[in-house]
Amino acid sequence: MDGYRTMPSASTKGAATCVATPPGRMDSASVKIRALRQLGFTVLLQRGDCGLLAPGIGIRLSVDAIDACNLSRHWEFSRIRALLFERCPVTLTLCDVSAQNGRQLERLLRHLHRASSAPCIDRRQLGVALPDSGFPLPAYLLMSRIWLGNGPRYVILEDNNRKTAADRAAQRALFSTLYQQRLRQRTLEATYGLALRSRCALLPDETGTSISAPLALVGPPDSAWLPLKLNLCRYCDSRGRLHEAELHDALRSGLRIADALFDQLYWPDSRQRSDARENRRIAFLVEGIGDLVVLRRDNPSSIACLRRLDRLLAGIHASLWDESGRLAKKRGLLPALSARNPLLHLPAGAARQNWRDRWQDALAHTAVRHRNLLVLSPYALLPHNGATDPEFTDLLPLLAYADALSFADRPSFAGWCLDEFRAFHLRAAAVLRRRNAASFIATGV
């Protein structure tokens, strides 16, 4: 099949029971994938025993709970083992880790080593993320490599407001480790926690506390995504003049096709299937923003450049969500909206009728078919031609347009000093904290 990454399938003991996708549906999916490719999208899917698999799931585990309860450990590790048998990349976010419970962490990694020991399992598909909680990063890297091999490793930067001298020293040590790892492949990468937004005012924001492959996308645990990538430079000439009408047509057409393709995907995990049914998350990762600046020979630190890109991303965001609203009227509302219906808890009477009218009016103006759409990576703001310049840090406010955040395609940061590298990440995290605070106030969380 054209247009997606294929991987050899293997039927193994312990894998989840499934029903193979009928050939007709596979042919239909192939047509949709080719159509998306012709529009300029890269569709990140793989072929499994049961059909098209959206690769990657993020799972959140409590080190304390897993260490204390044998039943929880058996259930979670059996689930992880079954996913790895399906060739589904799994990224584990380990919470409750501190400098004081290193032995608990090592026991968990040892148990994971046993659970993932099988000839059919590739441990490079098993990633680990650790919140920035004071646990020494070199020890985390060493322990996880010994027990789990060379899968991706992440650290989640949660709170960068360091007030004491000890906190600031710990932060400097953290960024020194990240800086030293920046030129290596499949090594430690920084991510940030953030609120996931939906354009629909009837839906609350969510908290992103896990990471899923292949986009290193920050989202809720067990969330289901159809990931697509689009490079802006495909829609511009050699001088960076963007064909915006063609771009917006491609985004709207791409969403219509991806929405139909979403229903043909196989989700190997029951929690992920539930999220797919309820939230219909499609990740449009827009790349090439920094490359576009280079093509235009623009100054990334100028206000004029930032304003031009701000208008561009605002238009992309609006095109996707306007099309989602049209699809909601044509193909049906996002199922998660049903749970928000106030009529579910009201008895019959005048009050119920009044709320019914208000609810229908709200749906008519704000209903959508998807929970999240536009995904941005801070690395997409940097050019990938080797001319990386710290001045591109001034483009980080554009991340405010993201419904969700990705950390795909990390550059090498060659030529950057430690202070510039640290300032890039701290400023990106600050942009997202301000956006998160505004979002939570707006939704009353």
Salt bridges, closest charged atoms under 4 A:
ASP2 OD2 - ARG34 NH1 3.68
ASP67 OD1 - ARG107 NE 2.89
GLU76 OE1 - ARG79 NH1 3.51
ASP122 OD1 - ARG124 NE 3.07
ASP132 OD2 - ARG162 NH2 2.38
GLU189 OE2 - ARG410 NE 3.75
GLU206 OE1 - ARG281 NH1 2.84
GLU206 OE1 - ARG371 NE 3.71
ASP222 OD1 - ARG79 NH2 2.54
ASP222 OD2 - ARG271 NH1 3.75
ASP237 OD2 - ARG241 NE 2.91
GLU244 OE1 - HIS248 NE2 3.91
ASP249 OD1 - ARG252 NH2 2.64
ASP259 OD1 - ARG280 NH2 2.89
ASP259 OD2 - ARG331 NH1 2.80
ASP259 OD2 - ARG369 NE 2.93
ASP259 OD1 - HIS370 NE2 2.90
ASP263 OD1 - ARG280 NH1 2.78
ASP269 OD1 - ARG79 NE 2.75
ASP275 OD1 - ARG281 NH2 2.90
GLU287 OE2 - LYS229 NZ 3.60
ASP298 OD2 - ARG308 NH2 2.70
GLU323 OE2 - ARG256 NH1 3.31
GLU323 OE1 - ARG326 NH2 2.97
ASP361 OD1 - HIS365 ND1 3.63
ASP394 OD1 - ARG427 NH1 2.70
ASP403 OD1 - HIS317 NE2 3.02
ASP409 OD2 - LYS229 NZ 3.26
